[in-house]
Amino acid sequence: MVGRPMPEKPKRLTRAAFRLYRPVATRWMDNDAYGHVNNVYYYSYFDTAVNGWLLEQGLLDFRNSPVIGLVVETGCTYFESVAFPDALEAGISVAHLGRSSVRYEIGIFRQSAEQAAAQGHFVHVYVDRATQRPVEMPAEVRAALGALS
């Protein structure tokens, strides 16, 4: 055997694992040659679900805020295929809330499905826009994210 053994596949999560749900619209262009949503689009679904919620809550001003969240880590596990025109929902919860970072857990569900078709995570690190150095996340952001823990 070369290298490390494969890690065990994570347990497939259910809706109960998530605090918030947001709709996700599949698009014709999301399907690949195999007739299902290509893996790269799941990361876009994750990013869109979280940042859409941050925008709606008034916690993200991506044009002017002196403090911004940058994605520094992401991952996804797939359990079953989805395809256009499936109506999806992204479940969001906060798994870890640090001084300058947050780890989101995200599940992609078909509407009314109890188990995630795919699930993953990403980590935002809050940085000073000008220096790109980590800073403490704004208090209002921390409070809102705490509600998703």
Beta strands, then each sheet from edge to edge (+ up, - down):
strand 1: 20-25
strand 2: 67-78
strand 3: 87-97
strand 4: 101-110
strand 5: 118-128
sheet 1: 1+ 3- 4+ 5- 2+
end
